[in-house]
Amino acid sequence: MLIGSGVMCKRKKNKNRAENNMDTIIEKSRSINKNFTDDIIEFYRGNQSYFDNFDSISEIDTIEEIILIKQKYCEALESKAHYKELTVVLKHIFILLTKIKSKSQKHDSYYERALFYEGIVLGRQKKYSQSNHRFKELLIIDPINETYKNWNQSNKEENYDNTKSLVEDIAIFITFFTTLLGSYIFGKTYTTILVIGFVLFIGTFVYTRLIKKKIT
């Protein structure tokens, strides 16, 4: 029984020590000039073991402070194009947001900001469809936000261009292949295959223009 009490006491001391260290780090973070990217990155990485060890933190105020620090770190990473690391930090933020949902008045604004940066990093990685899922959700939150509208439109156009290029490349390959080797491979059906390839190419041209018209 005494051994169990000793273990519990040690765990409590360790938890209190960790919380005190975190409080000290958060206090230091308030003196960091958050407009200087390099300062934010240096501070965060110097204390990363604390910022990334948040499973045991339950205090709402502390969680909010950590989210703010991580969001400023995300901004710094985005400016440096460190998208892989940014994705990891965003996952941390979403985990933290689940802890304060329905408990913090700031949850919705933090969530919106995290969603915005997730949309940005997906767009930078050329994952336009996934990025646009985020911006569609953001436009539900704030329908008149011009930044969200611009990203939504840009993602649509980039996704269109990628689809158009892929389909046109396939159509050109089929037409070229059929013209060059069709008579040897297809024999009497060569003309029919050539016509199909030509129709596919024209159909692709018309279809992609209709999509373009729809998104603009």
C-alpha positions as a printed NumPy array, in Angstrom:
array([[  0.   ,   0.   ,   0.   ],
       [  2.885,   2.304,   0.884],
       [  4.595,   1.503,  -2.425],
       [  1.426,   2.414,  -4.34 ],
       [  1.124,   5.691,  -2.454],
       [  4.747,   6.499,  -3.236],
       [  4.222,   5.911,  -6.967],
       [  1.096,   8.092,  -6.991],
       [  2.948,  10.841,  -5.162],
       [  5.835,  10.681,  -7.669],
       [  3.454,  10.862, -10.628],
       [  1.719,  13.869,  -9.109],
       [  5.045,  15.629,  -8.588],
       [  6.095,  14.911, -12.171],
       [  2.767,  16.22 , -13.476],
       [  3.064,  19.38 , -11.382],
       [  6.649,  19.877, -12.57 ],
       [  5.578,  19.474, -16.217],
       [  2.708,  21.921, -15.753],
       [  5.019,  24.458, -14.105],
       [  7.523,  24.114, -16.944],
       [  4.752,  24.582, -19.486],
       [  3.505,  27.688, -17.658],
       [  7.036,  29.117, -17.775],
       [  7.375,  28.374, -21.497],
       [  3.996,  29.905, -22.284],
       [  4.979,  32.996, -20.314],
       [  8.175,  33.249, -22.369],
       [  6.176,  32.866, -25.591],
       [  4.387,  36.137, -24.853],
       [  7.667,  38.017, -25.189],
       [  8.465,  36.509, -28.602],
       [  7.898,  38.825, -31.551],
       [  5.402,  36.719, -33.455],
       [  5.925,  38.789, -36.605],
       [  9.436,  37.37 , -36.988],
       [  9.303,  33.939, -38.578],
       [ 12.771,  32.825, -37.517],
       [ 12.136,  33.788, -33.879],
       [  8.937,  31.736, -33.764],
       [ 10.593,  28.691, -35.34 ],
       [ 13.615,  28.879, -33.023],
       [ 11.424,  29.254, -29.919],
       [  9.042,  26.449, -30.873],
       [ 11.763,  23.964, -31.786],
       [ 13.68 ,  24.827, -28.635],
       [ 10.638,  23.824, -26.569],
       [  9.093,  21.253, -28.894],
       [  9.22 ,  18.437, -26.348],
       [  6.725,  20.4  , -24.246],
       [  4.495,  21.636, -27.069],
       [  4.141,  18.147, -28.529],
       [  3.558,  16.424, -25.182],
       [  0.039,  17.697, -24.589],
       [ -1.927,  14.496, -23.913],
       [ -2.08 ,  15.05 , -20.159],
       [ -2.982,  18.761, -20.35 ],
       [ -6.578,  19.44 , -19.398],
       [ -6.587,  23.121, -18.395],
       [ -8.607,  25.066, -20.969],
       [ -6.463,  28.209, -20.714],
       [ -3.261,  26.225, -21.234],
       [ -4.688,  24.387, -24.233],
       [ -5.762,  27.694, -25.787],
       [ -2.257,  29.099, -25.303],
       [ -0.674,  26.03 , -26.917],
       [ -3.065,  26.264, -29.868],
       [ -2.134,  29.919, -30.39 ],
       [  1.58 ,  29.091, -30.328],
       [  1.099,  26.202, -32.753],
       [ -0.937,  28.414, -35.085],
       [  1.837,  31.028, -35.191],
       [  4.29 ,  28.194, -35.842],
       [  2.077,  27.01 , -38.729],
       [  2.206,  30.499, -40.246],
       [  5.994,  30.468, -39.968],
       [  6.252,  27.007, -41.541],
       [  3.935,  28.012, -44.4  ],
       [  6.149,  30.994, -45.197],
       [  9.137,  28.628, -45.335],
       [  7.226,  26.047, -47.432],
       [  7.789,  23.349, -44.774],
       [  4.506,  21.662, -45.587],
       [  5.256,  18.188, -44.227],
       [  5.974,  19.51 , -40.734],
       [  3.054,  21.916, -40.986],
       [  0.704,  18.984, -41.612],
       [  1.888,  17.294, -38.406],
       [  1.387,  20.454, -36.334],
       [ -2.112,  20.907, -37.757],
       [ -3.002,  17.38 , -36.621],
       [ -1.908,  18.373, -33.113],
       [ -4.109,  21.464, -33.258],
       [ -7.18 ,  19.475, -34.288],
       [ -6.56 ,  17.048, -31.423],
       [ -6.319,  19.964, -28.992],
       [ -9.489,  21.486, -30.436],
       [-11.452,  18.355, -29.548],
       [-10.426,  18.921, -25.919],
       [-11.946,  22.387, -25.75 ],
       [-14.991,  21.855, -27.949],
       [-18.117,  23.115, -26.131],
       [-15.817,  24.335, -23.344],
       [-14.179,  27.372, -24.895],
       [-15.704,  30.406, -26.596],
       [-12.577,  30.618, -28.737],
       [-12.949,  27.105, -30.196],
       [-14.765,  28.17 , -33.376],
       [-12.253,  30.875, -34.326],
       [ -9.327,  28.509, -33.659],
       [-11.007,  25.791, -35.715],
       [-11.599,  28.161, -38.622],
       [ -7.957,  29.234, -38.594],
       [ -6.712,  25.639, -38.501],
       [ -9.04 ,  24.684, -41.344],
       [ -7.734,  27.631, -43.375],
       [ -4.115,  26.531, -43.02 ],
       [ -5.023,  22.941, -43.77 ],
       [ -6.67 ,  24.129, -46.995],
       [ -3.586,  26.164, -47.863],
       [ -1.087,  23.372, -47.309],
       [ -3.183,  20.923, -49.347],
       [ -3.362,  23.481, -52.141],
       [  0.409,  24.045, -52.019],
       [  0.847,  20.276, -52.321],
       [ -1.375,  20.332, -55.436],
       [ -4.116,  18.339, -53.714],
       [ -6.72 ,  20.706, -55.102],
       [ -9.85 ,  18.625, -54.523],
       [ -8.952,  17.995, -50.869],
       [ -8.031,  21.635, -50.418],
       [-11.365,  22.726, -51.806],
       [-13.27 ,  20.544, -49.337],
       [-11.764,  22.737, -46.622],
       [-12.543,  25.989, -48.403],
       [-16.123,  24.923, -49.085],
       [-16.511,  24.355, -45.347],
       [-14.88 ,  27.722, -44.661],
       [-17.314,  29.432, -47.031],
       [-20.184,  27.935, -45.037],
       [-18.643,  29.502, -41.935],
       [-17.972,  32.846, -43.641],
       [-19.716,  33.099, -47.046],
       [-18.441,  36.61 , -47.891],
       [-14.76 ,  36.044, -47.102],
       [-12.874,  37.053, -50.267],
       [ -9.767,  35.022, -49.405],
       [-11.829,  31.841, -49.094],
       [-13.625,  32.641, -52.364],
       [-10.342,  33.204, -54.196],
       [ -8.839,  29.941, -52.943],
       [-12.017,  28.079, -53.836],
       [-11.958,  29.452, -57.377],
       [ -8.216,  28.889, -57.788],
       [ -8.534,  25.265, -56.664],
       [-11.342,  24.674, -59.154],
       [ -9.273,  26.095, -62.003],
       [ -6.141,  24.154, -61.058],
       [ -8.139,  20.941, -60.755],
       [ -9.732,  21.645, -64.141],
       [ -6.345,  22.233, -65.791],
       [ -4.96 ,  18.975, -64.396],
       [ -7.998,  16.98 , -65.534],
       [ -7.963,  18.634, -68.942],
       [ -4.266,  17.906, -69.481],
       [ -4.651,  14.27 , -68.465],
       [ -7.682,  13.61 , -70.662],
       [ -6.162,  15.412, -73.657],
       [ -2.905,  13.458, -73.281],
       [ -4.856,  10.197, -73.296],
       [ -6.874,  11.258, -76.351],
       [ -3.734,  12.344, -78.245],
       [ -1.972,   9.079, -77.389],
       [ -4.923,   6.983, -78.629],
       [ -5.197,   9.003, -81.846],
       [ -1.435,   8.869, -82.51 ],
       [ -1.153,   5.17 , -81.64 ],
       [ -4.111,   4.272, -83.848],
       [ -2.809,   6.344, -86.772],
       [  0.689,   4.892, -86.559],
       [  0.037,   1.225, -85.797],
       [ -3.701,   0.811, -86.14 ],
       [ -3.673,  -0.931, -89.517],
       [ -1.185,  -3.559, -88.271],
       [ -2.997,  -4.263, -85.021],
       [ -6.64 ,  -3.787, -85.874],
       [ -6.647,  -4.754, -89.556],
       [ -9.985,  -3.979, -91.209],
       [-11.321,  -2.277, -88.076],
       [ -8.518,   0.294, -88.277],
       [-10.728,   3.008, -89.769],
       [-13.354,   2.487, -87.097],
       [-10.755,   2.743, -84.289],
       [ -9.306,   5.878, -85.884],
       [-12.732,   7.493, -86.004],
       [-13.331,   6.58 , -82.343],
       [-10.012,   8.166, -81.388],
       [-10.841,  11.312, -83.34 ],
       [-14.323,  11.537, -81.791],
       [-12.809,  11.05 , -78.327],
       [-10.365,  13.879, -78.954],
       [-13.108,  16.26 , -80.162],
       [-15.382,  15.176, -77.326],
       [-12.645,  15.884, -74.818],
       [-12.109,  19.341, -76.288],
       [-15.813,  20.206, -76.043],
       [-16.288,  18.65 , -72.582],
       [-13.324,  20.441, -70.997],
       [-14.571,  23.751, -72.391],
       [-17.978,  23.118, -70.825],
       [-16.325,  22.447, -67.461],
       [-14.272,  25.639, -67.857],
       [-17.412,  27.614, -68.563],
       [-19.1  ,  26.136, -65.501],
       [-16.362,  27.077, -63.029],
       [-15.781,  30.62 , -64.315]])
